[in-house]
Amino acid sequence: MEAKLHELKTRLLEIDDLSRAGAVLNWDQSTYMPPGGAEARARQMSTLGRLAHEKFTDPAIGKLLDDLRAYGESLPYESDDASLIRVTRREYERSTQIPSTLVAELSNHASTTYQAWTEARPDNDFNRLRPMLEKTLDLSRQYAECFPGYEHIADPLIDFSDFGMKASSVRQVFADLRQALVPLVQAITSQEVVDDSCLKQFYPEDQQKAFGEMVIKRYGYDFNRGRQDKTHHPFETKLSLGDVRITTRFQDHDLGDGLFSTLHESGHAMYEQGVSPALEGTPLANGTSAGVHESQSRLWENVVGRSRGFWEHFYPQLQMTFPEQLGKVSLDTFYRAINKVQRSLIRVDADEVTYNLHVMIRFDLELQMLEGSLSIRDLPEAWQARYESDLGMAAPDDRNGVLQDVHWYGGIIGGVFQGYTLGNVMSGLFYSHALQAHPEIPAEIAQGEFSTLHAWMKNNIYQHGSKFTAPELLERVTGGPLRIEPYIQYLQGKYGEIYKL
Amino acid sequence: MEAKLHELKTRLLEIDDLSRAGAVLNWDQSTYMPPGGAEARARQMSTLGRLAHEKFTDPAIGKLLDDLRAYGESLPYESDDASLIRVTRREYERSTQIPSTLVAELSNHASTTYQAWTEARPDNDFNRLRPMLEKTLDLSRQYAECFPGYEHIADPLIDFSDFGMKASSVRQVFADLRQALVPLVQAITSQEVVDDSCLKQFYPEDQQKAFGEMVIKRYGYDFNRGRQDKTHHPFETKLSLGDVRITTRFQDHDLGDGLFSTLHESGHAMYEQGVSPALEGTPLANGTSAGVHESQSRLWENVVGRSRGFWEHFYPQLQMTFPEQLGKVSLDTFYRAINKVQRSLIRVDADEVTYNLHVMIRFDLELQMLEGSLSIRDLPEAWQARYESDLGMAAPDDRNGVLQDVHWYGGIIGGVFQGYTLGNVMSGLFYSHALQAHPEIPAEIAQGEFSTLHAWMKNNIYQHGSKFTAPELLERVTGGPLRIEPYIQYLQGKYGEIYKL
């Protein structure tokens, strides 16, 4: 068994090398690659993706997993080796259902579409992307069709990002959540709009960057094993457990955009940086689901980074960094500004309360596109109609509408957006359990001290990588399945106080 | 035949994708990778190199080449397809003689050694690198031993970079050159030392960078298909024909270091950018030899970039960029400063006249190490002794001695350095032929206009990639074999005038 396990790990390591090399090429494409590199880069990434997929779906891997099954089951469930055999088998079974040619075509298509999107979005030109997006939808359907027997065609795609969830279960969580959110949004938006003009002054980029990096160092993001660069759309990427990078963007006249993007991506990155080094080079060395991943980005961005205590500590430093802009702005005014709730058009700029409504729109549209009840041609109009009905406003153009998010233009359609809201829900749930274990955490945050919270997350979540599925992790950490109540209570408590509801 | 040719090209394209992906990882390692990424990166690059090597040495490629041989020979010698079949066969025969495991070990070892060098060099700690360098020498010998029947053990390594050359032929060129150079160096260095203090003032990095980039744009380096970043040791790298990057370094108190590095690397890059797009993804899409490559970097750095005419045009702009530093410095003083000839310690900082003496030292030491007559342990001492005897000076430490060049610490020992001097010789030879065809070139340079020279190089050299070997290219372009006379005449003419010899 030792020899077989060793062979499995050797093969997985080679596959990981190819995948991580692809991640380097993708990072470079998004950060520094000159335009002339686009065509070859798409092909190079596609080749790496295809080879990784071919090697992972090699029947020899299936044979090794068969041979190792009994051995794996004889080990403690949470041991590294048992988890490796179990999780690799699950991914192997899923991957062998997808033809290598489809994987390569998707990767190639995603890369060229992404490049086109970076140009079409500023030009507000959805039509230029339409044929590409039609192909994306077609490829996404083909992808889902590799897993027959689904209840809804989106289920296999949802399952890929959030194992154990499907369209119907997500719909249920979203319906419950909507029931609590809509009255909260109404109560808040019936009040006078908060003045956040203090955030819209001129903030030089270099100082924004320095302040954000200072904060995430304090959080525990390790710059010896990472770095931050600028991209159109912020993201986190793992090039190895020793090199987990984040990207952000800055706006001269919007302090919140760059800063909270940085905090958000640092949450993703601390998750990956916190995975046990023993899992490097295996399918276990990743966050376990989109939802759990997002729980960390939203925790560090919002639950921590937009809390009153956090700013009691950091606001004086921010004022010193930007004395002209903020010297005369009170903490209270600033705190209300960064937590301003308002119906708006852009998901990534949305506040904590309305954010999930944005996600629900995308989730529903994805389902409709995959079902075939909504064509790409009609997508911009459908987008506008949902914004009208759910948020009471329509975008002046597609740039601020259907073109705003990279996801459909750099990947597949389906199974992507639900993770954001599942993550929000989990951020509240995990935080409530961290507080039960360590009631001193809020006082520490107000001292700019995050090690207790970081350590709790690392011990309970990060170190395990994807040893446990999200439902298993929730069971281990919270003693039960996903519950929305702590998140709702968090929102009601925080915003009830701010808006005196 | 069409089908077989198509299959060959498809296979070569996949191999090229893997190799170029490796180049992206290497570029990233040298520019932006955080220290924590080093270990996994070495492994990732090694995996890519091994896979590319395995795929290139697949017997199926040999079979295709056999099947295509007669077809290739029936086509015009310089046609794309005939050249592809011919050159691929030559590289295939060479590569099949090297075991994949050795390729992987070398790549892995080179990557970790490089990382160690970036730390050991500032620490002046040769001993830390000694065991690694001993392994490098051992691996380099193993590499050479894959090609039995050599006259000198360095020959196979020289042949890899400069096909058609060997230790004895390089020694002959070097001996002839030395005979002309030594009296020139003596005549110059017996005079008063030129004052180059104007270059040693404080020059802010941003303005150095902007000026250098302005010049290479004028040269014809295409920033849509490239970019410049900072590294310890400047280099040029081709990530695809649409993405040919250069790196440089800047010193606050040495204007020449960054500027002439930029011009140098732009020459390498314009060569690669000028390769015919029809050759993309094949072994033909590269410069044909280290020597020819270096002829271009040295041409644009020295023959053009340190010429009087060049600075008649650009010096007023440089003065405007640095008015405090250069406003009162005459063109004549500046021109003498950038062409100051002086016995010195650092190869990359050496002037045109003494530069080749630095190369000869390294070349001879490489031969001795490979022969086994010089151990790594004795290398620093041997280095110092040769600098004493050839240049009349010894370095105060290893940092400015044996640790100065990356080559031995990031690759193999042997076959690397001769290309620099062969390139110098060729730069003079090619330039003399460009002038014969277009006597107006010097006048154009004095107008800051480089298109005639660039076009001549592109038509005669760049576009062909590696269709022709260096000896073939010399024959086509100059009507004969390598001759040192035009280069010697260039040096004697230029420096005879500056030093009134």
Interface residues (C-beta under 8 A of the other chain):
Chain A: L13 E14 D17 L18 R20 A21 G22 V24 L25 W27 D28 Y32 M33 P34 P35 G36 G37 A38 E39 A40 R41 R43 Q44 T47 L48 L51 D222 F223 N224 R225 G226 R227 D229 L239 S240 L241 G242 D243 R245 E280 G281
Chain B: L13 E14 D17 L18 R20 A21 G22 V24 L25 W27 D28 Y32 M33 P34 P35 G36 G37 A38 E39 A40 R41 R43 Q44 T47 L48 L51 D222 F223 N224 R225 G226 R227 D229 L239 S240 L241 G242 D243 R245 E280 G281
